[in-house]
Amino acid sequence: MQEIYLENIREIVRSKSKLEKELGIKVYNKGKNIFVKGSPEKEFTALQVMEAIKNGFSAERALKLKQENFMIQKIKIKSVTKRNDLSRIKARLIGTKGKTLRTLKNLTECDFAVNDNEIGIIGPIEEIEEAVQAVTSLIHGSKQGNVYSRLEKNRKKRRDFIGEVNYWNMRNARTEIRTLPSSESLEVFLNHLVISD
């Protein structure tokens, strides 16, 4: 049984049955302490989900951590910058009516949550590094447009690379198909195997 302390347990209590069903665990609370009971692997995943909820993610978004290739990354704003205007930094990260966070989500395929001095990022392992770099750049004062264009450029490079890999895989597959023996020689070969045994 694992334990985690949460200041605001409302989301856990509201989503308790869904969390138990999705994660295959039992959730108990005693005050603001949450207890998780299940197999060690499931408890580990459940604690990650609880940490994400603690960081401001909804239970539904936090449950993405159940997928093998997803992870959570937390960035403490004050560890990235010495600036004292924390509310201004958070405003830059969120953007007008959440526009910056939505754009970052679309470009990185990651979910973001801004909470006090911390920013949480949940996403595919291969996308997390890009998302962390983008958030760090915004904290340091880079213009949103510059961050977006760098993300778009890197995304295009990744797509081109994947397209090139797929092209070479298809080309190699076609070559292998051409070098397969004809049906007659394959039949002779198989008959030889049967006769030999």
C-alpha positions as CSV (number, residue, x, y, z in Angstrom):
1,M,0.0,0.0,0.0
2,Q,1.4,3.4,-1.0
3,E,0.5,6.8,0.4
4,I,0.5,10.3,-1.1
5,Y,-0.6,13.6,0.5
6,L,-2.8,15.9,-1.6
7,E,-3.8,19.4,-0.6
8,N,-6.9,19.3,-2.8
9,I,-8.4,15.8,-3.0
10,R,-11.6,16.9,-4.7
11,E,-10.6,15.5,-8.1
12,I,-9.5,12.2,-6.6
13,V,-12.8,11.8,-4.7
14,R,-14.9,12.8,-7.7
15,S,-13.1,10.3,-10.0
16,K,-12.4,7.6,-7.5
17,S,-14.4,4.8,-9.2
18,K,-13.0,5.6,-12.6
19,L,-9.4,5.7,-11.2
20,E,-9.9,2.3,-9.5
21,K,-11.4,0.7,-12.6
22,E,-8.8,2.1,-15.1
23,L,-5.8,1.5,-12.8
24,G,-6.9,-1.8,-11.2
25,I,-6.3,-0.5,-7.7
26,K,-8.2,0.4,-4.6
27,V,-8.1,4.1,-3.4
28,Y,-8.8,5.1,0.2
29,N,-8.5,8.5,1.8
30,K,-8.0,9.6,5.4
31,G,-8.2,13.3,5.5
32,K,-5.8,14.6,2.8
33,N,-3.8,11.4,2.7
34,I,-4.6,9.1,-0.2
35,F,-3.8,5.4,0.1
36,V,-3.4,3.2,-3.0
37,K,-3.5,-0.6,-2.8
38,G,-2.8,-3.0,-5.6
39,S,0.2,-4.8,-7.3
40,P,3.5,-2.9,-7.1
41,E,3.4,-2.0,-10.8
42,K,-0.2,-0.7,-10.6
43,E,0.6,1.2,-7.4
44,F,3.6,2.9,-9.2
45,T,1.4,3.9,-12.1
46,A,-1.4,5.1,-9.7
47,L,1.1,7.2,-7.8
48,Q,2.2,8.9,-11.0
49,V,-1.4,9.6,-11.9
50,M,-2.0,11.0,-8.4
51,E,1.1,13.2,-8.7
52,A,-0.3,14.5,-12.0
53,I,-3.7,15.3,-10.4
54,K,-1.8,17.0,-7.6
55,N,-0.1,19.1,-10.2
56,G,-3.4,20.3,-11.6
57,F,-4.3,17.7,-14.3
58,S,-7.8,16.3,-14.5
59,A,-8.1,12.6,-13.8
60,E,-8.9,11.9,-17.4
61,R,-5.7,13.6,-18.7
62,A,-3.6,12.1,-15.8
63,L,-4.8,8.6,-16.8
64,K,-2.7,9.0,-20.0
65,L,0.2,8.0,-17.9
66,K,-1.1,4.5,-17.9
67,Q,0.1,4.2,-21.4
68,E,3.6,2.7,-21.7
69,N,5.1,5.5,-23.9
70,F,3.7,8.4,-21.8
71,M,5.4,10.2,-19.0
72,I,5.1,13.3,-16.7
73,Q,7.7,16.0,-16.5
74,K,7.5,18.8,-14.0
75,I,9.3,22.1,-14.3
76,K,9.7,24.5,-11.3
77,I,9.6,28.0,-12.7
78,K,11.9,29.4,-10.0
79,S,14.6,26.9,-10.8
80,V,14.6,28.0,-14.4
81,T,14.7,31.8,-13.9
82,K,15.6,34.2,-11.2
83,R,12.8,36.7,-12.2
84,N,10.4,37.6,-9.4
85,D,7.4,38.3,-11.5
86,L,5.9,34.8,-11.3
87,S,2.4,35.9,-12.2
88,R,3.7,37.5,-15.5
89,I,5.6,34.4,-16.4
90,K,2.6,32.2,-15.8
91,A,0.5,34.6,-17.9
92,R,3.0,34.3,-20.8
93,L,2.8,30.5,-20.5
94,I,-1.0,30.4,-20.4
95,G,-1.6,33.1,-23.0
96,T,-4.8,35.0,-23.7
97,K,-7.7,32.7,-22.9
98,G,-5.3,29.8,-22.8
99,K,-4.1,30.3,-26.4
100,T,-0.4,29.6,-25.7
101,L,-1.1,26.3,-23.9
102,R,-3.5,25.2,-26.7
103,T,-0.9,25.9,-29.4
104,L,1.8,24.1,-27.4
105,K,-0.5,21.2,-27.0
106,N,-1.2,21.0,-30.7
107,L,2.5,21.3,-31.7
108,T,3.9,18.8,-29.1
109,E,0.9,16.4,-28.5
110,C,1.5,17.0,-24.8
111,D,-0.9,18.2,-22.1
112,F,0.1,21.1,-19.8
113,A,-1.0,22.2,-16.3
114,V,0.2,25.4,-14.7
115,N,0.1,25.3,-10.9
116,D,1.7,27.9,-8.5
117,N,5.4,27.6,-9.2
118,E,5.2,24.4,-11.3
119,I,4.3,23.4,-14.8
120,G,3.4,19.8,-15.5
121,I,3.7,18.2,-18.9
122,I,2.2,14.8,-19.8
123,G,2.9,13.4,-23.2
124,P,4.7,10.8,-25.3
125,I,8.3,10.2,-24.3
126,E,9.6,11.4,-27.7
127,E,7.7,14.7,-27.5
128,I,8.4,15.6,-23.8
129,E,11.9,17.0,-24.6
130,E,10.5,19.4,-27.2
131,A,7.7,20.5,-24.8
132,V,10.2,21.1,-21.9
133,Q,12.5,23.2,-24.2
134,A,9.5,25.3,-25.5
135,V,8.3,26.0,-21.9
136,T,11.8,26.8,-20.7
137,S,12.2,29.2,-23.7
138,L,9.0,31.0,-22.8
139,I,10.0,31.3,-19.2
140,H,13.3,32.9,-20.3
141,G,11.3,35.4,-22.3
142,S,11.4,34.1,-25.9
143,K,8.6,35.3,-28.1
144,Q,5.8,32.8,-28.5
145,G,6.0,33.1,-32.3
146,N,9.7,32.1,-32.3
147,V,9.0,29.1,-30.0
148,Y,6.1,28.0,-32.2
149,S,8.2,28.2,-35.4
150,R,11.0,26.2,-33.9
151,L,8.5,23.5,-32.8
152,E,6.9,23.5,-36.3
153,K,10.3,23.2,-37.9
154,N,11.4,20.3,-35.6
155,R,8.0,18.6,-36.2
156,K,8.5,18.9,-40.0
157,K,12.0,17.4,-39.7
158,R,10.6,14.5,-37.7
159,R,7.9,13.9,-40.2
160,D,10.4,14.0,-43.1
161,F,12.7,11.6,-41.3
162,I,9.8,9.2,-40.6
163,G,8.7,9.5,-44.2
164,E,12.3,8.7,-45.4
165,V,12.5,5.7,-43.1
166,N,9.2,4.4,-44.4
167,Y,10.3,5.0,-47.9
168,W,13.5,2.9,-47.4
169,N,11.6,0.2,-45.5
170,M,9.1,0.0,-48.4
171,R,12.0,-0.1,-50.9
172,N,13.8,-2.9,-49.0
173,A,10.5,-4.8,-48.8
174,R,10.1,-4.6,-52.5
175,T,13.6,-5.8,-53.1
176,E,13.0,-8.8,-50.7
177,I,9.9,-9.7,-52.6
178,R,11.7,-9.7,-55.9
179,T,14.4,-12.0,-54.5
180,L,12.0,-14.6,-53.2
181,P,12.2,-17.9,-55.1
182,S,9.6,-18.6,-57.7
183,S,6.7,-20.8,-56.8
184,E,8.2,-23.8,-58.7
185,S,11.5,-23.6,-57.0
186,L,9.9,-23.1,-53.7
187,E,7.7,-26.2,-54.3
188,V,10.8,-28.3,-55.2
189,F,12.6,-27.0,-52.1
190,L,9.6,-27.9,-49.9
191,N,9.3,-31.4,-51.5
192,H,13.0,-31.9,-50.9
193,L,12.5,-31.1,-47.2
194,V,9.6,-33.5,-46.9
195,I,11.5,-36.3,-48.7
196,S,14.6,-35.8,-46.6
197,D,12.8,-36.2,-43.3
